[in-house]
Amino acid sequence: MTAPSFEGTSPLDVPDAGKPCETWYKVVGDLKDGIPLITLHGGPGTTHEYMAPFVDLYQKYGKTVILYDQIGCGNSTHLRDKAGDATFWTVDLFVHELDSLIDHLNLRTRGFDILGHSWGGILGSAYAAQKPEGLRRLVLANSPASIPLLLKAEDELVKLLPQSAQDAIAEGERTHDFLTEQYQAACLLFFQRHLCRLDPWPAEVQRTMQYTAEDPTVYQTMYGPPSLFSKGSLKDWEGWSTADKIEVETLLVNGQYDQITDSTVVPYFERINKVKWVQISNSSHMGFWEERDRYIEVVGDFLTMKDTTS
């Protein structure tokens, strides 16, 4: 099936930005055909590019897929002068942007599904907890219910690295010097185990990392400096606290070797009412690259199953 697609921009009203803003998006499929899926990339501060495997949902399930770059990212408006401004770069800002994009694409009446990966799941859960009109199903893909729980999980995973890597990470955290060759090498080893286990990483993943490095405004404000552990404005985020407000059917996904360990997913599973949890074996944080067919099957079957809402 050949995938028709088009790109566009949606105006975004952000009075504190100091200039007009817009959100870039790409639609793969036909918005008039069925319930589209809006994908929310991770980061915060990456791009839509590494989310490319989800376009397979159109090829295999006829599911229209919407990709977009969040404000400050990729093809959307950049605001480098807002670097470090935690009062500007908030979860609410990105919720507002998502809401604006949905209205721009006239999806309220038809309805829509959301898939958020990593940080995108944080955004997706926050949005779903507001019970937005039109939301039908939610996928929280490799996304933690709590950043403090994530930090604990990552600390435990670091203890499984070779001692030399553990020492390099400990020294970097002690001195706050995250740019040494030793610290960077230790982080790379961690990422090769728990972020993406493919060697080499897919070109789309590498490009996303490069774009983030070129403008780290959002990432460094919300997640923190180039450290393994979050020190930014998200460090105390507890998404599970509003998870009981999520009313739509929800799929949780994580990987066998994921930095999003089971302990970080359990609070979602315990508090979301209509929830299913699937772990993808032989994969880490980017299972949709590592076990692409299986991952897409899990998501596609969930999004196209018969509605069980009473």
N, C-alpha and C positions, 0 to 999 in steps of 0.2 A: 504494500500500500504506500503510494507516494504521499508524503506529508505536505499539504499546503501550509504556508505560514505567512505571517506578516508581522512587521514591527511598527511600533509607534511610541509616543510619549504622552504621559498623563500629567496635567498641571497639578502642582502640589502647593497648597497655601501654607507657608511657614513664615509668619510675620517676623520672627526673630532671626531669620536667615540673612536678612539684609539684601537679598536679591531674589529674583524669580527662581523658583525651583520646579523641576520636572522629574518624573519617574519614567525610565525607559523600560519597555516591555516587548516581549515576543510571544505571539500566539501560534502554536502549532496545532492545526486542525481547524474546525469551524465552530465558532461560538454559538451558532444557531443549532448545533447538533449535540444534544445531550447535556450532561452536567460537566462543566470544565473543571480541571484541577489547577489550582494556583500553587506554585512551588515557591517556598521561601528558603533562600540560600542561607548558609551559615556565616560564621565570623565571630562577632559582627564585623563587617567590613570587607567581605570577599565579593564574589560576583556570581552571576548565574551560570557561568561557563561549565563549572565542574558538575552541575546538575543535569548535564546533557543526557545521561542514561534514562531519565524519566520520560524523555520523548518516546521511548520504546512503548509506553502505554498507549500512544496513538497507533503505532504500528500493530500492536498485538491485541488491543482492546477497543480501538476506535475512540479512545479517550482524548478529548482536546486538552492540551497542556499549555499553561501560561507560565512563562519564565519572566522574571524581572530583576533588575538591579536596584537594590535599596538605596535610598538617598545617601550620598557620600561614597557610593560604590560604582565601579564599572562605567557604564554609559549614562548613568543618572547624574544629577547635579552634585558637584563636589564642593565642600565648604571647609577648605583647609584652615581658614582663619578661626574655625570653631574647635580646633585641636585642644584637647584638655578640658573642654567645657562640659562637665558632667550634667549641668542643668539643661543643656541643649540636647545632647545625645542621650535620650531616654527611651525606654521601652514604649512609652506613650507616643513618642514621635513616630516610631515605626508602625505602631498600631494605626495611627492616623493616616499614614501613607498607604497602608494596605486597604483601609476603609475607602480612601479616596480613589484608589485604583479600581476597586470593585464597583464603585459608583460610575466611574468613567467608562467602564466596559459594560455597564447596564446589566449586571449579573444578579441583582437582588431578587427579581421575580423568578428567573429561571433557576437560580440556585447555583451553588458552587461547592467544591471540596477543597480542602487545604492540606498540603504536605509541607511540613517544616523540618529541615534537617539541622541538627545541632542547635546553634543559636536560632535558626529559623523555627525550631520547635518551641523554644522559649517564647518567641514572638507569637507563634501559632496558638499556643496554650493560653497566653495572655489575651489574645483576641477572642478565642472561643469562650473564655470565661465571661466575656461581656454579652454572650448570647446574641451575636449579630444576626440580623435578618438575612436569610438566604443560605447560611452555612448548613451543609447536609452531613458531611463526614470529615473527620480529622485524622491525619497521620502524623504522629510525633516520631520522627525518624532519627535514631541515634542521638536523642536529646535528653539531658538530665532534668530531673524534677527539682533540683537544688544545686546551686553552685558550691556551697559549702560541702555537700556530699560528694560532688565531683572532685573537689580539691583533696578530700580524704582518699577517694578511690585512686586518683593519680599518684598520690604519695605512696600508696601500697604497691602500685605497679612499678614505680621507680625502684622499689626495694628488690624487684626481680631482675633489674639490669645488672650487668657486670659491675664489680665493686669500683672500678676506675670511673665508670659512667656515673655511678651514685656519688662518688667523691666530687666529680666535676660539677654536678648539679648542686650539691650542697655548698660548694665554694661559691658558685655564682649567686645562689640565693643569699648567702651570708654577706657577700660584698656588693650585691646588686650590680655586678658586672656580667651582663648576659651576652656579651659580644665576643668573649674569648673563644678561641678555636676549640678548647676542650668542652666548654659549656654547649656550644653550638653542635658539636659532634655527638654529645650525649643526648641532646634533644632530638637530633635526627634519628638516632638509634631508637629512641622512644617512639617517634612518629612512624618509623618503619615497622614497628611492632603493633602499634595501637591506632594509628591514623589511617594508613593505607599500606597494605602488605605487598602490593604489586611492585615489581622492579623491572624497568623504571616506572615511575609514576606516570599515569596517562597525561598526554599533552595538555588536556583541558584543566587538569588539576594543577599542573606546573604553571600554566598561564594565570590561573586564579591566584596562586601564591605570589606570582610576580606582580600582578596588579595591586594586591594588598600591600606589598612592600613599597610600591611606588607612591601610594597614598595611604599611610597607616592611621589617618586621622580617627576614623571610627573605631578601629580595632584597639588602638592604644588608649583611647579614652574609656571605652567600655570594658575591654578585657584586660588591658594593661600593657606594660612594656614587653619586649620580646622574651618573656620568661615562660617557663613551662606552666606556671601556676597563675591564675587570674589575680590581678591586683587592682583592676579598674573598678568602675562604678557598678558592675554586675556581681562583684565578689560576694555580696550578701543576698543575692536573689534566691527566693524560695517559691518556685512556681506551684508546688504542691498545695500551698496555702489557699489557693483559689480553684484548685482542680475539681472540687466538688460542685462547682458552678458550671462545669462543662456538661452540656446535656446531649450532645450529638454522639453517635457511635464513633469510637476512637480506636485506632490501631497503634500500638507501641512496637517499635522495632529497635533491636540493638544487635551487636555482633559478638561472637564468641570471644574475640580478642579486643573488643572495643574498650576505649578509655571510658566510655559510658557503660560502666559495669552494672550488673543487676542491682546492686545496692542503690544506684542513682535513679533507677527506673521504678523500683518498688512503690515509692510514695504515689506516683501517678496511678499505678495499677490498683492500689488500695483505695483511692479516692474518686477516680472517675467512674461514673455509674455504668455506662455501656462501653466496656473496654475489652480488648483482646491484645495479647502480647506474644510476639514471635521473635525468637532469636535466630539469626542467620549464622550457621556454623561456618568455620573456615574463613571468617571475615572479621574486619575490625570496624573502624569508624565510617569507612566508605564501602560498605558491603554492596552498594549498587554498582560499583566498579569491580570489586573482587569476586562476587558471586552474582553477577548482573542478572542472569536469567531467573534465578531463584528469587532474588529480591523483587524484581519487577512482577513476578508471578504472585508473590505474597501481597504486594500493594494492589495490583490489578484485580485480583480476586476479591479483596476487601472492598474496593471502590465500586465494583460491579455486582456485588452480591445483592440478593433481594432485600429490600428494606424490612427490617424486623421491628421497626418502631410501632408500638401499639396505638 
